[in-house]
Amino acid sequence: MSDTAHDHAARLDAIFMALADPTRRAILSMLLEDDMAVTDVAEPLPMSLAGVSKHLSILASAGLITQEKRGRVKWCKLEPDALKAASVWMQAFGQFDPINLDAFERFLETELADAGTPAPLHLAENTPGG
C-alpha cells in the first residue's frame, strides 16, 4: 500500500472509530448548531468533564472537530468537511441495488424446498412482536 493510500486508510479508520461511539455522535450533533465551549458540551452528558475531554480529543484527532482557546474558555467547532472522505468511501457502496430481504427469503425457501432441505425458521418468529 502506498503512503498516500495508507494515510487515507488511517484517516478513514480514525473517522469511523470516532463515529462508532454514541457519545461522540451526540457531541457532533450538538456542534451542528454552533461552536460550543467544552463546559457547555459536557453539561448534558452523564460523565465527568475529563471523560468528555477524552471524547473531544478523539474527535479532534480524527479531524471531525477543532478546538481553540478564546480567553480562558476552550471552544469546539465542527469540521463537516472532514466527513467527506468517509462519505465518498461509503458512496462507492451505493452503486449496488438495495436488497429486498423478503424476496431473498422467498427465493431461499424455494431453493431449499427444491433441494429437499428443511426451511429455516423465519426471522419474524425470532423477533419480538413477530
C-alpha positions as CSV (number, residue, x, y, z in Angstrom):
1,M,0.0,0.0,0.0
2,S,1.4,3.4,-0.9
3,D,2.0,6.1,1.7
4,T,-0.9,8.2,0.5
5,A,-3.3,5.1,0.4
6,H,-2.1,4.2,3.8
7,D,-2.7,7.7,5.1
8,H,-6.1,7.8,3.5
9,A,-7.0,4.4,5.2
10,A,-5.7,5.6,8.5
11,R,-7.8,8.8,8.3
12,L,-10.9,6.7,7.4
13,D,-10.1,4.4,10.4
14,A,-9.9,7.3,12.7
15,I,-13.1,8.8,11.4
16,F,-15.1,5.6,11.7
17,M,-13.6,4.8,15.1
18,A,-14.7,8.3,16.3
19,L,-18.2,7.9,14.9
20,A,-18.6,4.4,16.4
21,D,-19.3,5.8,19.9
22,P,-22.8,7.2,20.7
23,T,-21.4,9.9,23.0
24,R,-19.1,11.2,20.2
25,R,-22.0,11.2,17.7
26,A,-24.1,13.1,20.3
27,I,-21.3,15.7,20.6
28,L,-21.2,16.1,16.8
29,S,-24.9,16.6,16.8
30,M,-24.6,19.3,19.4
31,L,-21.9,21.1,17.4
32,L,-24.1,21.1,14.3
33,E,-26.0,24.1,15.9
34,D,-23.0,26.2,16.7
35,D,-19.5,26.3,18.2
36,M,-19.6,25.4,21.9
37,A,-17.5,25.8,25.0
38,V,-16.2,22.5,26.3
39,T,-18.2,23.0,29.5
40,D,-21.4,23.5,27.5
41,V,-20.7,20.3,25.6
42,A,-20.2,18.5,28.8
43,E,-23.3,19.8,30.6
44,P,-25.9,17.4,29.2
45,L,-23.6,14.4,29.1
46,P,-23.7,11.9,32.0
47,M,-19.9,11.9,32.6
48,S,-17.1,13.9,34.1
49,L,-15.5,16.8,32.3
50,A,-12.4,14.7,32.0
51,G,-14.4,12.0,30.2
52,V,-15.9,14.5,27.8
53,S,-12.4,15.9,27.1
54,K,-11.2,12.4,26.1
55,H,-14.1,12.1,23.6
56,L,-13.3,15.6,22.3
57,S,-9.6,14.6,21.8
58,I,-10.6,11.6,19.8
59,L,-12.9,13.7,17.6
60,A,-10.2,16.3,17.2
61,S,-7.6,13.6,16.3
62,A,-10.0,12.3,13.6
63,G,-10.3,15.9,12.3
64,L,-14.0,16.0,12.9
65,I,-13.7,19.0,15.3
66,T,-11.2,21.7,16.0
67,Q,-10.6,23.2,19.4
68,E,-9.3,26.7,20.2
69,K,-8.8,28.7,23.3
70,R,-10.6,32.0,23.4
71,G,-9.6,33.8,26.6
72,R,-9.9,31.2,29.3
73,V,-12.5,29.2,27.5
74,K,-11.8,26.2,25.2
75,W,-14.2,26.1,22.2
76,C,-15.1,23.3,19.9
77,K,-16.1,23.7,16.3
78,L,-17.5,21.0,13.9
79,E,-15.4,20.4,10.8
80,P,-18.0,19.0,8.4
81,D,-15.5,18.7,5.5
82,A,-13.7,16.0,7.5
83,L,-16.6,13.7,6.8
84,K,-16.2,13.9,3.0
85,A,-13.6,11.2,2.8
86,A,-15.9,8.8,4.7
87,S,-18.9,9.9,2.7
88,V,-17.1,9.3,-0.6
89,W,-15.9,5.9,0.6
90,M,-19.5,4.9,1.6
91,Q,-21.0,6.2,-1.6
92,A,-19.0,3.6,-3.5
93,F,-21.3,1.0,-2.0
94,G,-24.3,2.9,-3.2
95,Q,-23.8,1.6,-6.7
96,F,-25.5,-1.6,-5.8
97,D,-29.2,-2.1,-5.8
98,P,-30.7,-2.4,-2.3
99,I,-31.5,-6.0,-1.4
100,N,-35.2,-6.9,-1.0
101,L,-34.8,-9.2,2.0
102,D,-38.4,-10.5,1.8
103,A,-37.8,-11.5,-1.9
104,F,-34.5,-13.0,-0.9
105,E,-36.1,-15.1,1.9
106,R,-38.7,-16.4,-0.5
107,F,-36.0,-17.3,-3.0
108,L,-34.1,-19.2,-0.3
109,E,-37.2,-21.0,0.9
110,T,-37.9,-22.1,-2.7
111,E,-34.4,-23.2,-3.3
112,L,-34.2,-25.1,0.0
113,A,-37.6,-26.7,-0.7
114,D,-36.4,-27.8,-4.2
115,A,-33.2,-29.2,-2.7
116,G,-35.2,-31.2,0.0
117,T,-33.6,-29.2,2.8
118,P,-35.9,-28.1,5.6
119,A,-36.6,-24.3,5.5
120,P,-35.0,-22.3,8.3
121,L,-37.2,-20.6,10.9
122,H,-38.5,-17.3,9.7
123,L,-36.7,-14.2,11.1
124,A,-40.1,-12.8,12.2
125,E,-40.6,-15.8,14.5
126,N,-37.4,-15.0,16.4
127,T,-38.0,-11.3,16.9
128,P,-40.2,-9.5,19.5
129,G,-43.7,-8.9,18.1
130,G,-43.1,-11.4,15.2
